[in-house]
Each structure stands twice: as C-alpha cells, then as structure tokens.
C-alpha cells in the first residue's frame, strides 16, 4: 500500500474512533460541555477546515481508483477472449498479474469510498446530536431544571445553526427582517402622503379667499 493510501486508511480508523466517541452514552451535562468545547475551540475549527481539504483529495483518489478498476476490468475481458489461442500459457500469467492489479484497485476504491461515506455520517451525526442536546436543554428549562441553559447551551445552539435547520431559521429571520423593513417603509410613505395631503388642503384653503376677492 502506498503512502497516501496508508494515510487514507489511518484517517478511516480515526473516523471510526470519532464515531464511537459520538455514540457513547454520556451524562447530559458532560456531553453538553464536550460539544460546547468542540463547537467553540479554534483548534477544532482549523482541523475541520483541513479535513474538508483532505476529503477533496480523497475524492480525487476515489475517482482515480474507480477509473483504474474499469480499465483493469476491460483488460481482463480482453484476456478472457484470447485464452483459447496458442499463447494461452503466457496470457494466463499476464492475466494473473491483471487480476492482482484489479484486487489492489478495488481495495483502494473501497477504502476511499468508505472513508468519504463515513465522513458524511459523522457530519450528520454531529448535527443531529447538537439538535438533540438543544431540544433536551429546552425541555429541562421548561421543567424548571436550574442546571439547564447557560453559556454551554448558547454555544450548542449557535453550533446547531450550522445545520440545515439553522440555515432555514436564518432564512426565516431574514424574511421577517425584510418584512419589518417594508412595514417601516410603508409607514413612512403613509406619513409622507398624509403630510402632503394636509399641505395641499391648507394651500387650497388659503387660495380660496383670494379668488373670492
């Protein structure tokens, strides 16, 4: 296994360990503090940014491995057609070499594919756990638990806004803000219209006696 595929395998092992760490049952307070630290730590943020770049390279390796598997499969099918000829023994040894290359190509494809798939699972699991923690904290606040709320809950809620639900909330808040701006503009236009109407009415009243004279 080459160096970069060894690094991909190491990353896969790290992802498995992280996933096990996410699903381990922990007390609510401990889990809330842990996820608040993860969502706030600048070191974790830098690691997440670096991992995104790493996964782009792994995606390129995955595409390359799929291409290699396809080419090896085409080569194997051509050898299978030529096995009945006079050079069948020589072709047989070459076919074994091609099968070995097919095995390594498939191994690399599965390795990169599972690494990318597990990264998506980790992302969704992290967002779902943040949402569950936020909802559990709201339930405890409603029940009157004094330990609920606080800075950790605010950090978790802010981190949960990175997910899809948070994105929809931000869009809804932006729409509501636009509606408020439109309401203020319409109120300003109504006041201006009322002032202009009053001014026109006062001018008509002032001009009427002059015409009578």
N, C-alpha and C positions, 0 to 999 in steps of 0.2 A: 504494500500500500504506500502510495506516495505521501509526501509531507502534508500537502493541503487536504488530502482525503483523511489522513490521520487527525488533522485539526478538526475536520468536519465531524469525525467520529467522537472526538473529545467534546465538541460542542453539543452533540446529541446526548452524551452522557450527562453533561451539565444541565441540559434542558429536562432530562428525566428526573434528576435530583431536585431541581426547582419545582417541577410539577408535584413531586411527592411532598415537598415542603408546603406547597399551597393547599394541598388537600388534607394535610394532617390536622385533626381536630384540636383546636386550642381554645382556652378560655376567651370570652368575648373581649375583655379588657386587654389581654396580651395581644390578641390578633389586631385589635384596633390600633394599639400603639405601634405594632410592627408595620402595618400597612400605612399608617401616618408617616412613619420614618421613611418608608420606601418611596412614597409619593412626594416627599419634601426634600430628600437628600440630593444635592447636586451631583454627587459621585454616581448615584444610580441613574440620574438623568443622562449623564455623559455615557455611561455604559449602554443604556438603551439606544442612544443615538449611534454609538459604534456598532451595536448589534444589528441595527437596521442596514447599515452599510455592508456588514458581513453577510447578511442574508441576501443582499443583491448579488454578491459574488457566488454564493451557494446556488442561487437560482441560475446563474450562468453555467456553473458546473453541472447542474441538473439537466439543463437543455443540451449541453455537450454530451453528457452520458447517454441521454435518450437518442441523440443522433448517432453515437457510436454503436449502440445496441441495434439500431435499424440497419446500419451499414454491415455489421457483422452478420445479422440475420440474412441479408441479401447475399452475402458471400457464402454463407452456409448452404443456402438453397441452390446456388450455382454449383457447389461441390457435390451436392446430392445428385444433381443431374448428370455429372461427369463420372460418378463412381462405377458405372458399368463399362468404362473404356479400358484400354490396355494399361494405362498408368494408374490403376486403382490403388496399388500399394502406396505409391508416392502421394497420391491425393489423400489417402487415408491418414498419413502422418500430418499433412498440412491441415486436414480437417480437424484433427485433434488440437492443433495449435489455434485454429479459429474458434473452436469450442471453448478453449481456455480464455481467449480474449473476450468471448461472449459472456463467460461467467464473471470476469472482472468488471466488464461494462455494466452488467446487470447489478452487480454488488454496489458499484458506485452510484447507479441510478436510484436504487432503493435507499442507500444511505443518505443521499442528498434530498430525496423525496420525503423520507420520514422526518428529517431534520426540519424542513420547511413546514411540513404538516404539523409537527409538534409546536413549532413557533406560533402558528395560528391558534392552536388550542391553548397555549399559555396566555396569549393576549386576551382571548375571550374569557378564560377562567379568571384572570386577574380583574377584568372589568366587572364580571358577574359577582365576584367576592366583594369588591368595593360597593357595588349596589346593594348587596345583601347586608353588609355592615351598616350602610347608611339607613336602610329601612329598619334594621334591628335597633339602631340608636333612636330613631323616631318613635318606635314602639315603646322603648324604655322611657323616653321623655313623656309620652302620653300616660304611661303607667305611674309616673312620678318618681322614677329612679333618679337620685341625685348624682349618681356616677355617670349618667348619660350626658351627652353634649360636651362642650368644651372645645379646646383647640384641636384635639385629635379628630373629633367628628367634623370640624370645619375643613381640616386638611383632606379627610377622606371624601367629603362631599365635593371639594374642589377637584380632587383627582378623578372622581367619578364623572365629572363633567367632560372628561376627555373621551368618554364612550359615546355611543350612539344616542343614548337617552339625553346625555348632557348637550350633545350637538342640537338635538331637537328643542331642548329647553332654551338654548341660546337663540335659536331662530325665532322661537315664540316670543322671547323677551325683546328681540329686535323688532318684530312686528308690532308688539304692544307699544314700544317706544315710538315707532313711526306713526302709529295711530294717535298717540298723545301729541306728537308734533303737529299732525294735521288738525287735531282739535284746537290746539292753541292758534294755529294759523287761521282757521275758520272763525274763531272768536275774535281775533284781531281784525279780520276783514269785516266781520259784522259790526264791530265798533266803529271802524272807519266809515262804513256805509251809513251807520246811524249818524255820525258826526257830519258827513256830507249832506245827508238829508236835512238835518237841523239847520246847517248853514244855508242851504238852498231855500228852505222855508222862511228863515229870517230875512234873507235878501228879498224874497217876494213880498213880505210884509212891509219892508222898508220902501220898496219901489211903488207900491200901490197908492199911498197918499200923494206922491209926487205926480202920478198920472192924473189923479183926480183934480189937482190944482191946475 
